[in-house]
Amino acid sequence: MNDELQPIRDALRDSDKQRAQELLRPLLSNPTAEIWYLAANASTTRDKAIANLKRALALDPWHTRSDRMLLKLSQEQREQANDLARRNPPRKTRSASTTTAPFVDDGSLAELDMIAPSVDTLVGDARAIDKAVLPTLKKAKPTRKRSGWGRLGCVFGILLSLSSSLLVMNLLGLAKGVTGGVKVALGGATPVREVAGIPIAEITAPALVVEPEKIERIAFGASIVDTLNDGYAHQYEFAVSAAQEVVVFVQFLSPMATHVNENVAILDSSGRNAEARCTRDAIVGGNTGLTFTCRVNDSGFWAVRIFGQEGQSVGVYFVSVNRLQS
């Protein structure tokens, strides 16, 4: 199979997507995760690529390259959706009948280019924007007493309650955990510079693929302050129950942390990327911290993992996990 796929890889390397699609067509009768991954690279739009990556992961949930690429494209899609939503707030949304011109493919493969819902369609539907782009601001369902504003208040209330004490600790150099947990050292003291031969700088979401050097348990309502160095990952685990809604905070206090968002991942109880079940938001301006608001669908231990990358996410930080009350 490797020899059969090499001409496709060569075509993609030469940026010849049309040739790659022609070579892929006869292989779709018996596709593998790798074939769908190549199909994603040969797709002519981001939405089609995302659809093909989901097919790859349906066949092989551990296909790492598909997972990385899907995370990257989903982040780009979310950023574009947020930008469009800011320019087209819900109170001024266009009617549902307004649509954008369809994409015209140049002799594409029907099997490879099945179109997933586009970002423009989300903008044309105020309810979709409310669900996919602005979940932290949406109104609660009748069966739930807490509104979206209540969730937002919880986020910032906890942040404000922690900020003064954490800042003082940082200034005094007391960057130690303020709650206890079981610490497990993995992999010694060697920083990670590459994964499977790929330099860390070229990996879109290193927190998903780098094994943590330290694992620590954190309780709801507690916070931990620590220092992260270049090439290491820290992981914080917390117990969850099905149907819970939780919010996880990660905020760096170091001036050397300016691209935190790219180096933090949320994992479910099976150790898989749980991004699809969470809403990711910035805590304050800039890219020094973020929150995950997650609707849990299983019981066990979820985790937040932070990877330290020079110039992006190193130095003093704090982590806090809280349960949102219904």
N, C-alpha and C positions, 0 to 999 in steps of 0.2 A: 504493500500500500504506500509506503514511503516513496518508492520510485515513481508510482503512478501520480502522486501529488506534487512531485518536485517541479514539473513544468508549470503547474499553477502558481507555485511559490515564485518561480522565475518571472512569470508574467506580472505578478503583483509587485515584485521588486522593481520591474521596469515600468511600473505605473500603467500597465495595459490591462485595465479592468475588463474590457470587452473580451479580450483573449482569455482571461481567467474565467469569465462566465461561460464561455463556449466549452472550455475544458471541464468545468464543473457540472454542466448539464447532464451528461450521461451517468454521473456518479450519484445523482439524487435518488435513484431507485433504491439504493441501499446506503443511506448517509451515515456517517459517524460524527462524533463531536468535532473532530478535526476538520472534516469537510464543511460542516456548518460554520466553523471558525473562519475558514478560508472564504466561505461565501459571504460572511460579514465584511471581511476586508475587501471583497469584490463588489459589495453593494454600492449603489450610487447615492444613497441618502443615509443620514444617521438613523432615521426611524427604521429603515429596512435592515440596517446593520444590527440594531438592537433586537429586532425580531429574530434574526438568525442566530445571534448569540444566546438568546433564551432557548432556542431549539437545541443548540450545542450543550447547554447546561442541563437540559431536560434528559439528554442521553447520558451525559457524564457530569454529575454535579461537581467533580473535582478537576475539571478541565481549567487549570489555573489561568491560562492566557485568555480564555473566553471570559472568565470572572473579572480579570483586570480590565479588559477592554470594555465590558459591560458597565463596570463601575465608572470608568472614565467618561463614556458616552452619556450615561445617565446623569452624571454631574453636569456635563455641558448642557444637556437638555433642561435640567432644573434651573441652571443659571440663566439660560435664555428665557425660560418661562417666567422666572422672577423679574427679569428685565422688561419683558413684554407686559407683565402684570402691573409693574410700576408705571409704565407709560399708558396703560389702559386699565385704570382702577375699576373694581367691580361695579361701582355706582354709575359708571359711564360705559358699561360694556355694550358691544354691538349686539344686534339681534341674532338669534340662533340661525337665521337664514343666511347670514353673511358668512361666506367662505372664501378661502383663497384659491387661486388657480391651481389645479392639480399639477403635480410634477410629471413631466413628459420624459420617459426613459428612452434611451437611444438603443432600441433593439435589445431590451433587457430580458432576463429570465424571469418568467412568472413565478417559478418556484423560489427563486432567491430574493425577489423584490416584493414580497407581500408586505403591504404598507401597514405599519402599526399606527395608532392614533398620533397625529402630529401635534407639535407645540402650538401651531397656528390655530388648530381646531380647539385646543384648550382655551385659547384667548377668546375665541368666538363663543364660548359657552361659559357663562358666569358661574354656573354651578360646578363645572369642572375646575375652574380656577380656584374656587373656594375649597374644593377637596384636595387638589393636587399641589397648589402653589401657596395658599395662605391658610393651612390648617390651624395654625396657632391663633388665628383671629376669627375663625368661624364660630357661628352660633351653635350652642349645644343642641343635640337632639332632645325631643320632649321627654324622653325617658331618663335623661341625665340632668342633674340639677346644676352642675358646674358649667359655666360658659367658657368660651375661648379666652375671654378677658380674664377669667379666674385663673386659667392656666398661665397666661402671660404674667399676671400678678405674682403667681407662685414662683415663676422663673426669676423675675427681678427681685422679688422679696428675699429669696434665698441668697441671691448674688450680693445684694446690699448688706445682708447680715454677715456675710463672710468677708467682704472686701476689706474692711478696715483692719480686722485682726490679721488677715493674711498678708496685707501690705506691711504691717508692722513686723511680722515674722520675717518677711523677705528682707526688709531693711536691716534687721538685726542679724541676718544670716542664719536664722533658725529654720532652715529648709528641711525639716524632718517630718515624718508622718505624725499627724495629730490623732490618728486612731490606730488601733492595733489590727493585725491580720497575720496570716501565715505567709511568710515570704519564702519563695522557692527560687534558687539560682539555677538558670538553665544556660548551658553553653559557655560557662566561664566568663572571662573578662575581655574576650576578643570582640571588637566592634564588627558589625556586619557591613561590608562594602559592596557586596554583590549577592544576587540570588540566582542560582542555576546559570551562572555565567553572565547574567545581565547586571550591569552597574546599577546601584541603588538610584542614582540620579535619573536613570531612564525608566524606572518603575513608577507608574502612575499612583498606585496606592500601596506603598511599602508596608504600612501597618497590617495589611491583610496577609502578607506573605513572610514577614520576618517573625521568627519565633521570639517570644518575650524573654528577656534576660531576668526579669523579676515578675512574679505573680503575687498579687495581694488581694485578700478579701476586704470588701468595704460594705458597711451596713447602711441601710436607708437612713438618711438624715445626717450621716457622718461626712467628714471631709478629710482628705489626705493632701499634704503638701510634700513635694519631693523635688529633686533635681534630675533632669534627663540630659545625658551626654550624647554626642554624635555617634551614630551607629548602633544604638541600643534601643530596645523596646520595653516598655512597662505595661503590664496588664492588670486591670482591677475587675474582680468578679463580684457579682451581687446576686442574691437569691431572688427569683421571681416566681409568680404564679400566673397561670393562664387567666386572661381577661384583665390583668393589671395594666395600668398606664404609668409609665415611669419617665423621669427626666434625668438625664446625665449631663453634668457640667464639666468642661475641661477649659481652664483658663491659664494661660502663661503670663507670668509677671516679668519675664525676662525681656529686655530690649533686643535680644538676639533671636526672638521668636516672632517672625513676621508672616509665616505661611503655615499656620497650625492646621488649618482645615484639611490640607492635602495629606496630613500625616496621622490622622486619627480614624479609627474604625470601630464599629459596634458589631459584636458577635452574639449569635443566639446560643442556646444551650448545646447545640451540636457543633459549635465552633465555626459555623458558617456566617457569611456576611449578612447582617440583619438590616441593612440600609433600607430595603424596600418596605419595611414595617415601621420605619421611623421618619420623623421630620428633622432635618438638620438646619440649624439656624445659628447665626453669629450672636454672641452675647453682647458685645459692644462693637463700636466701629473698628474697622481694620480687620486683620486676619490673625488675631492673637488668641482667640478662644471660640468655643462653639457649644451648642447644646444638642442633644438628641432627645426628642420626645417620642417614645415608642409605645405602641400597643402590643402587649405580649400575647402570644398565642400558644405558649407552651410553658411548662413548669421546669425549673432547674436553675442553672447558673448562667446568666448572661455576662458579658464582659465588654469593657471598653479598653482598647489597646492604643497606645501612643508610641509612635516611632520618632526618635531624635535624629534630625537631619540638620547639619551645619547651615546656619543662616536662615533656617525655617522653623525649627521646633526644638530648640535646646534651651536649657536653663531652668529656672524655678517655675513650677506650675502647681495648680491645685486641681483636685478632682472631687466631685460631690455627686451623690446619687440620691434621688428623692422619689417618693411614691405620690402620684397625683390622686387625690381623693375624689370619688364620684359624688 
